[in-house]
Amino acid sequence: MSDNLKSSTDAILNRVVSGNPGVPGVVAMVTDRTTNIYEGAAGKRVLGQDADMTTDSVFAIFSTTKAITGTAALQLVEEGKLDLDAPAKKYAPDIGKLQVLDGFDAAGKPKLRAPKRDITTRMLLLHTAGFGYDFFNENYNRLAQQHGQPSVITSSKAALNTPLLFDPGDEWEYGSNIDWAGQVVEGVAGKRLGDVMQERIFKPLGMTSTAFTMTPSMRSRLTRIHQREADGSLTPLNDLELPQDPEVHMGGHGLYSTVGDYMRFIRMWLNDGAGENGRVLKKETVLAAEKNGLGDKKIKMLPGVIPSLSNDAEFFPGMPKSWALTFMINDVAAPTGRPAGALAWAGLANLYYWIDRQNGIGGFWATQILPFADATSVVGYIDFETAAYKSLSLRAAA
């Protein structure tokens, strides 16, 4: 598999780096249940600087953090310490103080009321609790622009204390739910989220370059975020960095990591919860977590409300997609070759991964570009995933 995959995927990486518009640099990997079967890097860590992108380059991984936080929560469920269907305020009291936003009055002031039911941790993991993001929701953007609601990238407690967009459990809305799930984990464990992850996930998986606060070694390999301008050019945002002494370890987006580290996490999910240095989850937990938790609800297109941060975004437009704990599920086979029921998600700076437990493969594509759903990045990722499945089919036919 690897010879065919290496030639086709190296060509894809080189194309997206040299194209116009291109990407500054990219790292991509594919794994089976045992090891990485492809590792590639192309381009530069920062445009205009000498450092080449390498397979151990460090990225702000944004919302690919979410599945790791979900895993920490599931571990506590296994131990009987966390009830997914109990009120989340039992573990994170501040969440019980939040109200529902019922629009704005004539003066533009938010109209708030008490929610009809309590938020549960299951709702948080499924994105049905009522939270949104200002870059995907007009009402949250209005709260930010007109009422000083801080952005989640400030990693502050104030950024978490947003009103709900609807009564808990009523709808699916992508937002800061998993940041709150991280607060639940902290309340149960009595430790900061990063410490919980280090002890219970990173150490047993051998993830040595993943943290909310970068080590000196991680910083020496850091890739910078770039802004895609209207003319297609890229501007390095050398001062844009998530807080390195954050008030809150944001379970929804706050980690820095390498693609190689994340592949270890993907392999754990491919192997029914078994890590390279010990078990992380029980098999029955993985089997339950990979199932659709939304019933008949489907996830929605994410509208790019703040164009500098995100374009309109939807994976496989027109295809039905559900949500698990805590991944997107494609309900039917995808055009890349990904089968129905596979798991996937992404990070704001154009990072994308998938986990195909049926075939025992997964992959991760990492760039550092805003806005999200950058056309060049998305096409490159789709071509990358397609190449992995083409190689898999050639191996099966051999």
N, C-alpha and C positions, 0 to 999 in steps of 0.2 A: 504493500500500500504506500509506503513512505516515498519511494523513488518517484512514482507518478504524482503523488500529492506534492512533493517538494518542488518539482519543476513547474507544475501548474500554479501553485500558490505563491512561490517566489515571483513568478511573472505578474501576478495580481498585485502583490505588494509594490513591486517596482513601478508598475503602471500608475498606481494611485499616488505615488510619491513624485513621479516625473510628469504627471499630467497637468493640464491647464483647464480648469482649476484642479489643483492637486491637494495633497495633505503634507504637512511638514515631516511627519514621521509616523510609523505604524509598527506595532508588534502584534503578531497573530500566532496562535497555537491551537493544535487539535490533540486531544487525548483519547485513548481507549480506556478500558477499565484498569490497565496496568501501568501505562506510561505515556508520555507525550510522543505522538507519532509524527508531529510536525512542529517545528519552532522556527519562526522567521522574524526578522526585523529589517526595516528599510527607512532611509531618510535621516533626519536630524532630530535631536531632542528639542532644540530651539532653533527656529529659523534665524540665520545670520550668525550663528555660533558654530564652533568646530565639532562639538561632541556628536558623534553618530548615535542614532537610536540603536539600542542593544536589547537582547532578550531579557536582561535584568534591569531595564529602565523602570523607574518608579512613576506611577500615575496617580492623580486624584481620580478615584474610581467611582465617585458619586453614587448613583442609586444601585450599582451592583453591590454596594454595602448591604442593601436590604435583606438579601437572602441569608447573609451571615448573621444578622440580628435575629431573623426568623429562626435560624438554627439554634441560637442561644435560648430563645424562648421555648422551643420544642424540647430542649434538654431539660428545662425546669418542669415542663409538663410531665415528662417521663418520670421524674423524681417525686411527683405528687406535690410539688411546691407551688405550681401555677395552674389555676383552673381557667381555661380559655373562655369559659362562658360565665364566669363570675364578673361582677362590675370591675373594670380596670382601676377604678378609684381605690379599690382595696389595696392595690400595690403602688399606685401613683396618684396620691390624693388630689393633686391639682387638676387632674383631668375631669374630676367631678364638678368643678366650678365653671366649666365652659358652657356657654349658651348658644342657641341656634340663631343665625342671622336670617331675619325675615325681611330682607330688603333694606332700603334707606328711606327716611322720611323726606318731606319737602325741603328741609334745610340740608339734606345730604348726610344726616346723622344715622348711623346704623341702628336698625330696629332689632332688638334682641328679645328672646324668650327662652324659657326653660325647655330642655329637650324632653320628649315624651318617654324616653327610656334611657337606661344607663348604657354607656359604651362598654363593650367587652374587649378583651385582648384578641379574641377571634375576629371581631370586626376590624381591629387595627391591622391584623395580618392580612385581611382580605380587602382592605381599602373600602370598607363600607361604614366607617365610623362617622364620616361627615367632614373630614379635613380635606383641604385642597392645597394647591401651590399658586403663588401669585403669577407665575409665568405660564400657567395652564388654565387659570380661572379669572374671569373678569371681576367678580366681586372681591376676591382676595387682592387682586391688583389695585382695585379702588381703595381698599383698606390700607394698602401700602402707600399709595400715592397721596391720598387725602387725609389719612388718619394715623400715619406714622407706624403702621405695622412693620416690624423689622423683617428682613429676609431670613430664610432658614440658613443661608450661608454664613450668617453672623454666629451661628452655633450658640445662641443665647436662649435663656429660659423665656424671655419675652417673645421670641420668635415662635415658640411653641404654643403660647396662650392665645390662640386664634379662635374666633367663633366657628361653629359648625355650619356647614352649608345646607344641611338637612338633618332630620331626626336620625339618630344612629340606627343603622341596619336597613334604611329605606332604599339606598342607591349605592352604586359603585362610583367613586371619585378618587382619582389618583392624587395623593398628597402626603402630608407630613405624618401619616398614620404610624409609619415604622419608627419615626423619631420618638413617638410616644411609646411604642412597643419597647424601645430601648430603655425608656424610663421605668416601664413595668419590670423589665429584667433587673435593673439596678435596685428597684424596691424589694424584689424577692431575694436577690443575691446579697444585698448589702454592700456591693462594690460598684465601682465605676464600670461602665459597659466595656471599655477597652481592656480592663483587667480580667473581666469575665471571659471575653473572647480569647485573650492571650492564654489563659489557663485551660480553657475548656475546648477551644477550637484550633487556634494557631499552633500551640505546642504539639498536640497529638497529630496534626496534619503536617508539621514541619514547615509552617508558613513563617519564615524568618524576616520577611520584609513587608509586613502588613501592620499598620498602626494608625491611630488617630493623630499621634504626634510622631513625626518622622525622627528616626535616629540619624546621626551624622552620616552613616553609610548610605541610608536611603536618600538623604538630601543630595549627596554627591552624584546620585543617579537620576535626579528628578527631571521629568519632562514638563515643560511649561505649556500652559493653555494658550491657544491662538484664537483670534477673532476672525471669522470669515467676513470680509467687507462686501459691500454691494457689487463691486466689480469682480468679485471672486478671489481677490488677493487675500493674504493672511497677515495679520499683525500679531506679533508675540505680546501677550499680556504678562510681562515679567513680574508685575507686582500682585497679580491675582493668585491668592493662595488661601486655602481654608485655614481658619485660626489654629495655631499650633499649641496654644494653651487654652483649649476651648472651655467655656463655662459648662457646656453640655456636650457629651459624646453623642453626636447625632447618628442614631442607628439607621437613618434613612439615606445618608449620603456622605458621612464624614471621613471614611477611611482612605488612606494612601496604600498602594500595594503594587505588586508586579504581576504580570500575566502568568508567570510561572507559579507564583503562590496561588493565584486563583484557580489554576488548573488542578492543584491538589484538593481544593475545595470541591470543584466539579467532580473529580474522581471519587470523592467520598460519597456524593449523591449517586454516582453510577454504581457504586459498590454497596448499596443498601445501608449506608451509614458507617462503613468501616474505613478508617483512615490508615495511613501508612505506619503510624506509631500508636495505634489504639483506636477503639471504636468511639465515634462521636455521637451517633444516633442509633437507636434500635431499628432493625429492619421494619418492624410493624409501624414505627413512627414515620419512616420514609414513605411507606406504601400509603399511609393515611394522608400525609402532607402533599403528595403529588396529585391528589384528586381535586376536581373542581369543587370549590366551596361556595359558589355564587348561586347555585340552583339554576333558575332560568335566566338570570341576569347575564349580560355580556359586557365586557369592557369596551370603553368608548375611545374614539379618536381623541388625541390630546391636542387642543387648539393652541397655537403659538401666540399667546397673548402679549408676551414681551419678545418682539422679533429678534433682539440681540441675543436672547438666551435660547429660544426654541422656535423652529418652524412648526407648522402643523405636523403631527407625528402619529403614524399608525403602522403597525407591523402587518404586512400582507393585507392591504385594504380590501374590504369586501368579504374577508374570511371571518367566521365566528371565532371569538377568543374568550376564554374564561380565566379565572384566577385561582391559584392554589396557595399554599402556605410556604413561601411567599413568592410565587413565580407566575408569569403568564403561561397559559396553556393554549396551544393552537388546537382547536377542536377537530380540524380536518387536516389532511396532509398538506404541507406547504410546497410551493413550487421549487424550493431548493432541494427537496428530497427528505426534509425533516418529517417524520411520521406524526400522525394525530396523537395527541396526548403528551408530546414532548414539552419540556420546561424551558423558559427563556426570560431574559429581560435585558436592561440596558442602563447606561449611565449618561448623564447630561452632556458630557464633553465627547460624545460619540464613541462610547464603549458599548460593545454588544457581545452577548454570550448565549449559548444554548446548551441544554443537557438532554440528550436522547438516551433514556434508560433502556428503551427497547433494543436498540442496536449497540448500546454500550460505547457511545462516543459523545464528545462534547467539544466545544470550541469557544475561544475568546478572541475578540478583535479590539484593539485599544488604540485610539488616537486621543488628542487633546485639542479639540476644536469646538468653539461655540459659533452659531447656535446648534442645538440638538437637531437630529434628523438632517444633518448636512448631506446634500445629495451625493457628493463624491464619496463620503465616508460610507453612506448606506449602500450604494452600489458596490463599493469594494467589499463590504462585509457580506452582502448577499452572494457575490461571486465567490468569495472565500468559502462560505458554507456550502454552496453548490459544488465547488471543487472537492470538498471533503466527501460529499455523498456520491459524486461520480467515481471517486477513487474507491469508495466502499463497494459500489456496485461492480466495478471492474474486478476487484478482489473476489467478490462472490461468484462472478462468472468464470473466473480462472480455474 
